[in-house]
Amino acid sequence: MKAKPFVKWVGGKTQLIDQLEALLPADFDQWENVTYIEPFVGGGAMLFHMLQTHSNIKSAIINDINPDLTTCYRVVRDNPSDLVDSLQKIQEEYYSLENEEIRKDFYLRKREEFNTKTLDSIRNTTLFFFLNRTCFNGLYRVNKAGLFNVPFGRYETPMICDPNTIYADSELLQNVEILTGDYQQTLERAKGKTLFYFDPPYRPLNNTSSFNDYTKEAFNDLAQRRLKEFCDKVEAAGYKFIFNPEKQI
């Protein structure tokens, strides 16, 4: 089973992999003992592609400011069996519900539980997966308080538990270091031949746009300038980076 993103993610790059592959340094496959770093991992499409395509990558570091997302990566990596068991239970419970009104009520109660921010890592990840599969269009959006607020998606039998993907991803993530927080900390992990791949949040279209609210902090013009300065630091340190072509700064 090929590893692939385990969550739906707005702006995921599965359809752009060929374009991104073309941006790699021409001699990339001749590099030895490569360190690969994603400061904004999101759904991880590029991560899974790179680790399965380029065997010269010997270490990988991923980061995201969203702690619920990075908790998912850690649970998939470290506790796949416990996660599969938990997801199978909630999937069976959801499938047994008789109609859309009951499913919506169930969804809202699980969203409220998720937003308590008091859950252990397995339960938190279970509800993250459940909400991701049953919310409207698989969006991940939070309000200014950092609470998940996507409405119900009206799906009768979505695949909430996908054991094959979870186990394949767990195996691939075994040698991946997972960080949570500001992306600038990733520069400390660079060494030797290092490639950074940047896929930052979209800049808001306007002051009221909420399309890119993956976290309570907006990725505004100031954040764009800060990222540009970070790229300058990466380059000055002798490392290489590529950018998602949709988000050049």
C-alpha angles and dihedrals in degrees: 000000000000117000115243139160110303095204135049109247130186108239093021113166104220091115093048100050094110091051092048092047088056090058094061117110109276092242096041095121089055092058114105129220093003123197111210119199131188111185092184104036101171110160092351101229093144092044093055091045095049096047092050096042106039114052092183089075102102100170134022133192124193129186139182133172090223107091094194090058096047089047087057091054092050094048092047089050099043108024109028096145094051090047093050091050091050094046093049090055095051091043092053090047092050094046090053093060112111106220146002095267092056092045090051092051090049090050093050092050091051091047089053091049091049090052093056087081089209101104130116117249096262094050093043091052092045091056092043089056092043094050091044091055098041105035125094110294093337091282123166109208133151133191126236090278090057094250121142108246109170113135127239116287103212096231116153102198111007118170101257096162119046105170096179093057093044093052094044091049092047091055092049093048096054094101097036120108112218120208130185123206142029112014092226090077089071092074088070089064096054117110137159113336102010130171122193121200114199122200103159125180117280117266109252113260089222142344093280099042113120099177093108099040096126086141134018090257115083118225094229135163092284090054090050091054091047090053091050090054090050091053088053089055091050091051093045089053089058098253128129129234140183129199133216098259091227091062108042111158 
